[in-house]
Amino acid sequence: MKFVALIVITSGEHEESLKTIAKNAGARGATILQARGSGSEEKRSFFSLTFEGNQSLILYILEEKLSKTILKTIHKATQNDSIECVAFTAPLTHIVGLDQTLLRKFEDSIKQESDL
């Protein structure tokens, strides 16, 4: 079974929407990191204070096939709505500490699909 990291980077205002989209597509849990972006655009200032906005990095560890489904769902939602994000996957070659119950569910779902 192959696992990947699905990483979604978005503004803080779209974080909840993207978590809901991923959950509805089959994602269970995520790790959310607060981040700051460094882009090519000029930063806005207000009374000499620089405003950069809040960024969120949402990290999922998923079975490869499920990650593709979720990535496609996110892509479709961002095409139809005004949600802006960058989402991508990265392969994981070594992983420890996965919830064994979750791992068994993945294995069972794969077995069911191969029986079809």
Phi and psi in radians as a Rosetta constraint file:
Dihedral C 1 N 2 CA 2 C 2 CIRCULARHARMONIC -1.772 0.35
Dihedral N 2 CA 2 C 2 N 3 CIRCULARHARMONIC 2.417 0.35
Dihedral C 2 N 3 CA 3 C 3 CIRCULARHARMONIC -2.041 0.35
Dihedral N 3 CA 3 C 3 N 4 CIRCULARHARMONIC 2.636 0.35
Dihedral C 3 N 4 CA 4 C 4 CIRCULARHARMONIC -2.355 0.35
Dihedral N 4 CA 4 C 4 N 5 CIRCULARHARMONIC 2.788 0.35
Dihedral C 4 N 5 CA 5 C 5 CIRCULARHARMONIC -1.696 0.35
Dihedral N 5 CA 5 C 5 N 6 CIRCULARHARMONIC 2.157 0.35
Dihedral C 5 N 6 CA 6 C 6 CIRCULARHARMONIC -1.737 0.35
Dihedral N 6 CA 6 C 6 N 7 CIRCULARHARMONIC 2.078 0.35
Dihedral C 6 N 7 CA 7 C 7 CIRCULARHARMONIC -2.000 0.35
Dihedral N 7 CA 7 C 7 N 8 CIRCULARHARMONIC 2.227 0.35
Dihedral C 7 N 8 CA 8 C 8 CIRCULARHARMONIC -2.137 0.35
Dihedral N 8 CA 8 C 8 N 9 CIRCULARHARMONIC 2.164 0.35
Dihedral C 8 N 9 CA 9 C 9 CIRCULARHARMONIC -1.989 0.35
Dihedral N 9 CA 9 C 9 N 10 CIRCULARHARMONIC 2.187 0.35
Dihedral C 9 N 10 CA 10 C 10 CIRCULARHARMONIC -2.627 0.35
Dihedral N 10 CA 10 C 10 N 11 CIRCULARHARMONIC 2.991 0.35
Dihedral C 10 N 11 CA 11 C 11 CIRCULARHARMONIC -1.296 0.35
Dihedral N 11 CA 11 C 11 N 12 CIRCULARHARMONIC 2.718 0.35
Dihedral C 11 N 12 CA 12 C 12 CIRCULARHARMONIC -0.985 0.35
Dihedral N 12 CA 12 C 12 N 13 CIRCULARHARMONIC -0.543 0.35
Dihedral C 12 N 13 CA 13 C 13 CIRCULARHARMONIC -1.230 0.35
Dihedral N 13 CA 13 C 13 N 14 CIRCULARHARMONIC -0.375 0.35
Dihedral C 13 N 14 CA 14 C 14 CIRCULARHARMONIC -1.766 0.35
Dihedral N 14 CA 14 C 14 N 15 CIRCULARHARMONIC -0.037 0.35
Dihedral C 14 N 15 CA 15 C 15 CIRCULARHARMONIC -0.975 0.35
Dihedral N 15 CA 15 C 15 N 16 CIRCULARHARMONIC -0.914 0.35
Dihedral C 15 N 16 CA 16 C 16 CIRCULARHARMONIC -1.086 0.35
Dihedral N 16 CA 16 C 16 N 17 CIRCULARHARMONIC -0.715 0.35
Dihedral C 16 N 17 CA 17 C 17 CIRCULARHARMONIC -1.072 0.35
Dihedral N 17 CA 17 C 17 N 18 CIRCULARHARMONIC -0.774 0.35
Dihedral C 17 N 18 CA 18 C 18 CIRCULARHARMONIC -1.218 0.35
Dihedral N 18 CA 18 C 18 N 19 CIRCULARHARMONIC -0.619 0.35
Dihedral C 18 N 19 CA 19 C 19 CIRCULARHARMONIC -1.124 0.35
Dihedral N 19 CA 19 C 19 N 20 CIRCULARHARMONIC -0.692 0.35
Dihedral C 19 N 20 CA 20 C 20 CIRCULARHARMONIC -1.152 0.35
Dihedral N 20 CA 20 C 20 N 21 CIRCULARHARMONIC -0.754 0.35
Dihedral C 20 N 21 CA 21 C 21 CIRCULARHARMONIC -1.038 0.35
Dihedral N 21 CA 21 C 21 N 22 CIRCULARHARMONIC -0.820 0.35
Dihedral C 21 N 22 CA 22 C 22 CIRCULARHARMONIC -1.148 0.35
Dihedral N 22 CA 22 C 22 N 23 CIRCULARHARMONIC -0.705 0.35
Dihedral C 22 N 23 CA 23 C 23 CIRCULARHARMONIC -1.103 0.35
Dihedral N 23 CA 23 C 23 N 24 CIRCULARHARMONIC -0.754 0.35
Dihedral C 23 N 24 CA 24 C 24 CIRCULARHARMONIC -1.147 0.35
Dihedral N 24 CA 24 C 24 N 25 CIRCULARHARMONIC -0.408 0.35
Dihedral C 24 N 25 CA 25 C 25 CIRCULARHARMONIC -1.562 0.35
Dihedral N 25 CA 25 C 25 N 26 CIRCULARHARMONIC -0.080 0.35
Dihedral C 25 N 26 CA 26 C 26 CIRCULARHARMONIC 2.141 0.35
Dihedral N 26 CA 26 C 26 N 27 CIRCULARHARMONIC -0.051 0.35
Dihedral C 26 N 27 CA 27 C 27 CIRCULARHARMONIC -1.263 0.35
Dihedral N 27 CA 27 C 27 N 28 CIRCULARHARMONIC 2.528 0.35
Dihedral C 27 N 28 CA 28 C 28 CIRCULARHARMONIC -1.697 0.35
Dihedral N 28 CA 28 C 28 N 29 CIRCULARHARMONIC -1.163 0.35
Dihedral C 28 N 29 CA 29 C 29 CIRCULARHARMONIC -2.314 0.35
Dihedral N 29 CA 29 C 29 N 30 CIRCULARHARMONIC 2.875 0.35
Dihedral C 29 N 30 CA 30 C 30 CIRCULARHARMONIC -2.528 0.35
Dihedral N 30 CA 30 C 30 N 31 CIRCULARHARMONIC 2.783 0.35
Dihedral C 30 N 31 CA 31 C 31 CIRCULARHARMONIC -1.874 0.35
Dihedral N 31 CA 31 C 31 N 32 CIRCULARHARMONIC 2.242 0.35
Dihedral C 31 N 32 CA 32 C 32 CIRCULARHARMONIC -1.984 0.35
Dihedral N 32 CA 32 C 32 N 33 CIRCULARHARMONIC 2.217 0.35
Dihedral C 32 N 33 CA 33 C 33 CIRCULARHARMONIC -2.015 0.35
Dihedral N 33 CA 33 C 33 N 34 CIRCULARHARMONIC 2.411 0.35
Dihedral C 33 N 34 CA 34 C 34 CIRCULARHARMONIC -1.479 0.35
Dihedral N 34 CA 34 C 34 N 35 CIRCULARHARMONIC 2.406 0.35
Dihedral C 34 N 35 CA 35 C 35 CIRCULARHARMONIC -2.446 0.35
Dihedral N 35 CA 35 C 35 N 36 CIRCULARHARMONIC 2.953 0.35
Dihedral C 35 N 36 CA 36 C 36 CIRCULARHARMONIC -2.188 0.35
Dihedral N 36 CA 36 C 36 N 37 CIRCULARHARMONIC 2.441 0.35
Dihedral C 36 N 37 CA 37 C 37 CIRCULARHARMONIC -1.655 0.35
Dihedral N 37 CA 37 C 37 N 38 CIRCULARHARMONIC 2.756 0.35
Dihedral C 37 N 38 CA 38 C 38 CIRCULARHARMONIC -2.289 0.35
Dihedral N 38 CA 38 C 38 N 39 CIRCULARHARMONIC 1.693 0.35
Dihedral C 38 N 39 CA 39 C 39 CIRCULARHARMONIC -1.940 0.35
Dihedral N 39 CA 39 C 39 N 40 CIRCULARHARMONIC -3.097 0.35
Dihedral C 39 N 40 CA 40 C 40 CIRCULARHARMONIC -1.485 0.35
Dihedral N 40 CA 40 C 40 N 41 CIRCULARHARMONIC -0.235 0.35
Dihedral C 40 N 41 CA 41 C 41 CIRCULARHARMONIC -1.370 0.35
Dihedral N 41 CA 41 C 41 N 42 CIRCULARHARMONIC 2.674 0.35
Dihedral C 41 N 42 CA 42 C 42 CIRCULARHARMONIC -1.233 0.35
Dihedral N 42 CA 42 C 42 N 43 CIRCULARHARMONIC 2.423 0.35
Dihedral C 42 N 43 CA 43 C 43 CIRCULARHARMONIC -1.331 0.35
Dihedral N 43 CA 43 C 43 N 44 CIRCULARHARMONIC 2.536 0.35
Dihedral C 43 N 44 CA 44 C 44 CIRCULARHARMONIC -1.479 0.35
Dihedral N 44 CA 44 C 44 N 45 CIRCULARHARMONIC 2.558 0.35
Dihedral C 44 N 45 CA 45 C 45 CIRCULARHARMONIC -2.252 0.35
Dihedral N 45 CA 45 C 45 N 46 CIRCULARHARMONIC 2.677 0.35
Dihedral C 45 N 46 CA 46 C 46 CIRCULARHARMONIC -2.420 0.35
Dihedral N 46 CA 46 C 46 N 47 CIRCULARHARMONIC 1.978 0.35
Dihedral C 46 N 47 CA 47 C 47 CIRCULARHARMONIC 0.889 0.35
Dihedral N 47 CA 47 C 47 N 48 CIRCULARHARMONIC 0.819 0.35
Dihedral C 47 N 48 CA 48 C 48 CIRCULARHARMONIC 1.214 0.35
Dihedral N 48 CA 48 C 48 N 49 CIRCULARHARMONIC 0.136 0.35
Dihedral C 48 N 49 CA 49 C 49 CIRCULARHARMONIC -1.718 0.35
Dihedral N 49 CA 49 C 49 N 50 CIRCULARHARMONIC 2.274 0.35
Dihedral C 49 N 50 CA 50 C 50 CIRCULARHARMONIC -1.469 0.35
Dihedral N 50 CA 50 C 50 N 51 CIRCULARHARMONIC 2.290 0.35
Dihedral C 50 N 51 CA 51 C 51 CIRCULARHARMONIC -1.902 0.35
Dihedral N 51 CA 51 C 51 N 52 CIRCULARHARMONIC 2.123 0.35
Dihedral C 51 N 52 CA 52 C 52 CIRCULARHARMONIC -1.940 0.35
Dihedral N 52 CA 52 C 52 N 53 CIRCULARHARMONIC -0.266 0.35
Dihedral C 52 N 53 CA 53 C 53 CIRCULARHARMONIC 1.382 0.35
Dihedral N 53 CA 53 C 53 N 54 CIRCULARHARMONIC 2.735 0.35
Dihedral C 53 N 54 CA 54 C 54 CIRCULARHARMONIC -1.565 0.35
Dihedral N 54 CA 54 C 54 N 55 CIRCULARHARMONIC 2.396 0.35
Dihedral C 54 N 55 CA 55 C 55 CIRCULARHARMONIC -2.050 0.35
Dihedral N 55 CA 55 C 55 N 56 CIRCULARHARMONIC 2.584 0.35
Dihedral C 55 N 56 CA 56 C 56 CIRCULARHARMONIC -2.143 0.35
Dihedral N 56 CA 56 C 56 N 57 CIRCULARHARMONIC 2.428 0.35
Dihedral C 56 N 57 CA 57 C 57 CIRCULARHARMONIC -1.973 0.35
Dihedral N 57 CA 57 C 57 N 58 CIRCULARHARMONIC 2.058 0.35
Dihedral C 57 N 58 CA 58 C 58 CIRCULARHARMONIC -1.855 0.35
Dihedral N 58 CA 58 C 58 N 59 CIRCULARHARMONIC 2.139 0.35
Dihedral C 58 N 59 CA 59 C 59 CIRCULARHARMONIC -2.021 0.35
Dihedral N 59 CA 59 C 59 N 60 CIRCULARHARMONIC 2.183 0.35
Dihedral C 59 N 60 CA 60 C 60 CIRCULARHARMONIC -2.059 0.35
Dihedral N 60 CA 60 C 60 N 61 CIRCULARHARMONIC 2.464 0.35
Dihedral C 60 N 61 CA 61 C 61 CIRCULARHARMONIC -1.868 0.35
Dihedral N 61 CA 61 C 61 N 62 CIRCULARHARMONIC 2.018 0.35
Dihedral C 61 N 62 CA 62 C 62 CIRCULARHARMONIC -2.363 0.35
Dihedral N 62 CA 62 C 62 N 63 CIRCULARHARMONIC 2.752 0.35
Dihedral C 62 N 63 CA 63 C 63 CIRCULARHARMONIC -1.173 0.35
Dihedral N 63 CA 63 C 63 N 64 CIRCULARHARMONIC 2.524 0.35
Dihedral C 63 N 64 CA 64 C 64 CIRCULARHARMONIC -0.963 0.35
Dihedral N 64 CA 64 C 64 N 65 CIRCULARHARMONIC -0.817 0.35
Dihedral C 64 N 65 CA 65 C 65 CIRCULARHARMONIC -1.125 0.35
Dihedral N 65 CA 65 C 65 N 66 CIRCULARHARMONIC -0.727 0.35
Dihedral C 65 N 66 CA 66 C 66 CIRCULARHARMONIC -1.111 0.35
Dihedral N 66 CA 66 C 66 N 67 CIRCULARHARMONIC -0.650 0.35
Dihedral C 66 N 67 CA 67 C 67 CIRCULARHARMONIC -1.094 0.35
Dihedral N 67 CA 67 C 67 N 68 CIRCULARHARMONIC -0.644 0.35
Dihedral C 67 N 68 CA 68 C 68 CIRCULARHARMONIC -1.151 0.35
Dihedral N 68 CA 68 C 68 N 69 CIRCULARHARMONIC -0.718 0.35
Dihedral C 68 N 69 CA 69 C 69 CIRCULARHARMONIC -1.073 0.35
Dihedral N 69 CA 69 C 69 N 70 CIRCULARHARMONIC -0.802 0.35
Dihedral C 69 N 70 CA 70 C 70 CIRCULARHARMONIC -1.177 0.35
Dihedral N 70 CA 70 C 70 N 71 CIRCULARHARMONIC -0.728 0.35
Dihedral C 70 N 71 CA 71 C 71 CIRCULARHARMONIC -1.076 0.35
Dihedral N 71 CA 71 C 71 N 72 CIRCULARHARMONIC -0.737 0.35
Dihedral C 71 N 72 CA 72 C 72 CIRCULARHARMONIC -1.117 0.35
Dihedral N 72 CA 72 C 72 N 73 CIRCULARHARMONIC -0.682 0.35
Dihedral C 72 N 73 CA 73 C 73 CIRCULARHARMONIC -1.144 0.35
Dihedral N 73 CA 73 C 73 N 74 CIRCULARHARMONIC -0.735 0.35
Dihedral C 73 N 74 CA 74 C 74 CIRCULARHARMONIC -1.099 0.35
Dihedral N 74 CA 74 C 74 N 75 CIRCULARHARMONIC -0.782 0.35
Dihedral C 74 N 75 CA 75 C 75 CIRCULARHARMONIC -1.035 0.35
Dihedral N 75 CA 75 C 75 N 76 CIRCULARHARMONIC -0.806 0.35
Dihedral C 75 N 76 CA 76 C 76 CIRCULARHARMONIC -1.074 0.35
Dihedral N 76 CA 76 C 76 N 77 CIRCULARHARMONIC -0.752 0.35
Dihedral C 76 N 77 CA 77 C 77 CIRCULARHARMONIC -1.149 0.35
Dihedral N 77 CA 77 C 77 N 78 CIRCULARHARMONIC -0.646 0.35
Dihedral C 77 N 78 CA 78 C 78 CIRCULARHARMONIC -1.291 0.35
Dihedral N 78 CA 78 C 78 N 79 CIRCULARHARMONIC -0.400 0.35
Dihedral C 78 N 79 CA 79 C 79 CIRCULARHARMONIC -1.298 0.35
Dihedral N 79 CA 79 C 79 N 80 CIRCULARHARMONIC -0.585 0.35
Dihedral C 79 N 80 CA 80 C 80 CIRCULARHARMONIC -1.621 0.35
Dihedral N 80 CA 80 C 80 N 81 CIRCULARHARMONIC -0.452 0.35
Dihedral C 80 N 81 CA 81 C 81 CIRCULARHARMONIC -1.940 0.35
Dihedral N 81 CA 81 C 81 N 82 CIRCULARHARMONIC -3.140 0.35
Dihedral C 81 N 82 CA 82 C 82 CIRCULARHARMONIC -1.648 0.35
Dihedral N 82 CA 82 C 82 N 83 CIRCULARHARMONIC 0.469 0.35
Dihedral C 82 N 83 CA 83 C 83 CIRCULARHARMONIC -1.436 0.35
Dihedral N 83 CA 83 C 83 N 84 CIRCULARHARMONIC 2.226 0.35
Dihedral C 83 N 84 CA 84 C 84 CIRCULARHARMONIC -1.949 0.35
Dihedral N 84 CA 84 C 84 N 85 CIRCULARHARMONIC 2.311 0.35
Dihedral C 84 N 85 CA 85 C 85 CIRCULARHARMONIC -2.830 0.35
Dihedral N 85 CA 85 C 85 N 86 CIRCULARHARMONIC 2.919 0.35
Dihedral C 85 N 86 CA 86 C 86 CIRCULARHARMONIC -2.085 0.35
Dihedral N 86 CA 86 C 86 N 87 CIRCULARHARMONIC 2.220 0.35
Dihedral C 86 N 87 CA 87 C 87 CIRCULARHARMONIC -2.322 0.35
Dihedral N 87 CA 87 C 87 N 88 CIRCULARHARMONIC 2.409 0.35
Dihedral C 87 N 88 CA 88 C 88 CIRCULARHARMONIC -2.740 0.35
Dihedral N 88 CA 88 C 88 N 89 CIRCULARHARMONIC 2.885 0.35
Dihedral C 88 N 89 CA 89 C 89 CIRCULARHARMONIC -2.039 0.35
Dihedral N 89 CA 89 C 89 N 90 CIRCULARHARMONIC 2.721 0.35
Dihedral C 89 N 90 CA 90 C 90 CIRCULARHARMONIC -2.409 0.35
Dihedral N 90 CA 90 C 90 N 91 CIRCULARHARMONIC 2.346 0.35
Dihedral C 90 N 91 CA 91 C 91 CIRCULARHARMONIC -1.203 0.35
Dihedral N 91 CA 91 C 91 N 92 CIRCULARHARMONIC 2.579 0.35
Dihedral C 91 N 92 CA 92 C 92 CIRCULARHARMONIC -1.986 0.35
Dihedral N 92 CA 92 C 92 N 93 CIRCULARHARMONIC 2.169 0.35
Dihedral C 92 N 93 CA 93 C 93 CIRCULARHARMONIC -1.666 0.35
Dihedral N 93 CA 93 C 93 N 94 CIRCULARHARMONIC -0.509 0.35
Dihedral C 93 N 94 CA 94 C 94 CIRCULARHARMONIC -2.350 0.35
Dihedral N 94 CA 94 C 94 N 95 CIRCULARHARMONIC 2.301 0.35
Dihedral C 94 N 95 CA 95 C 95 CIRCULARHARMONIC -2.589 0.35
Dihedral N 95 CA 95 C 95 N 96 CIRCULARHARMONIC 2.381 0.35
Dihedral C 95 N 96 CA 96 C 96 CIRCULARHARMONIC -2.327 0.35
Dihedral N 96 CA 96 C 96 N 97 CIRCULARHARMONIC 2.769 0.35
Dihedral C 96 N 97 CA 97 C 97 CIRCULARHARMONIC 1.577 0.35
Dihedral N 97 CA 97 C 97 N 98 CIRCULARHARMONIC 0.139 0.35
Dihedral C 97 N 98 CA 98 C 98 CIRCULARHARMONIC -1.205 0.35
Dihedral N 98 CA 98 C 98 N 99 CIRCULARHARMONIC 2.512 0.35
Dihedral C 98 N 99 CA 99 C 99 CIRCULARHARMONIC -1.057 0.35
Dihedral N 99 CA 99 C 99 N 100 CIRCULARHARMONIC 2.132 0.35
Dihedral C 99 N 100 CA 100 C 100 CIRCULARHARMONIC -1.113 0.35
Dihedral N 100 CA 100 C 100 N 101 CIRCULARHARMONIC -0.592 0.35
Dihedral C 100 N 101 CA 101 C 101 CIRCULARHARMONIC -1.119 0.35
Dihedral N 101 CA 101 C 101 N 102 CIRCULARHARMONIC -0.777 0.35
Dihedral C 101 N 102 CA 102 C 102 CIRCULARHARMONIC -1.110 0.35
Dihedral N 102 CA 102 C 102 N 103 CIRCULARHARMONIC -0.710 0.35
Dihedral C 102 N 103 CA 103 C 103 CIRCULARHARMONIC -1.090 0.35
Dihedral N 103 CA 103 C 103 N 104 CIRCULARHARMONIC -0.734 0.35
Dihedral C 103 N 104 CA 104 C 104 CIRCULARHARMONIC -1.118 0.35
Dihedral N 104 CA 104 C 104 N 105 CIRCULARHARMONIC -0.656 0.35
Dihedral C 104 N 105 CA 105 C 105 CIRCULARHARMONIC -1.092 0.35
Dihedral N 105 CA 105 C 105 N 106 CIRCULARHARMONIC -0.737 0.35
Dihedral C 105 N 106 CA 106 C 106 CIRCULARHARMONIC -1.060 0.35
Dihedral N 106 CA 106 C 106 N 107 CIRCULARHARMONIC -0.810 0.35
Dihedral C 106 N 107 CA 107 C 107 CIRCULARHARMONIC -1.090 0.35
Dihedral N 107 CA 107 C 107 N 108 CIRCULARHARMONIC -0.733 0.35
Dihedral C 107 N 108 CA 108 C 108 CIRCULARHARMONIC -1.112 0.35
Dihedral N 108 CA 108 C 108 N 109 CIRCULARHARMONIC -0.719 0.35
Dihedral C 108 N 109 CA 109 C 109 CIRCULARHARMONIC -1.146 0.35
Dihedral N 109 CA 109 C 109 N 110 CIRCULARHARMONIC -0.619 0.35
Dihedral C 109 N 110 CA 110 C 110 CIRCULARHARMONIC -1.174 0.35
Dihedral N 110 CA 110 C 110 N 111 CIRCULARHARMONIC -0.745 0.35
Dihedral C 110 N 111 CA 111 C 111 CIRCULARHARMONIC -1.075 0.35
Dihedral N 111 CA 111 C 111 N 112 CIRCULARHARMONIC -0.744 0.35
Dihedral C 111 N 112 CA 112 C 112 CIRCULARHARMONIC -1.102 0.35
Dihedral N 112 CA 112 C 112 N 113 CIRCULARHARMONIC -0.720 0.35
Dihedral C 112 N 113 CA 113 C 113 CIRCULARHARMONIC -1.147 0.35
Dihedral N 113 CA 113 C 113 N 114 CIRCULARHARMONIC -0.654 0.35
Dihedral C 113 N 114 CA 114 C 114 CIRCULARHARMONIC -1.289 0.35
Dihedral N 114 CA 114 C 114 N 115 CIRCULARHARMONIC -0.377 0.35
Dihedral C 114 N 115 CA 115 C 115 CIRCULARHARMONIC -1.310 0.35
Dihedral N 115 CA 115 C 115 N 116 CIRCULARHARMONIC -0.336 0.35
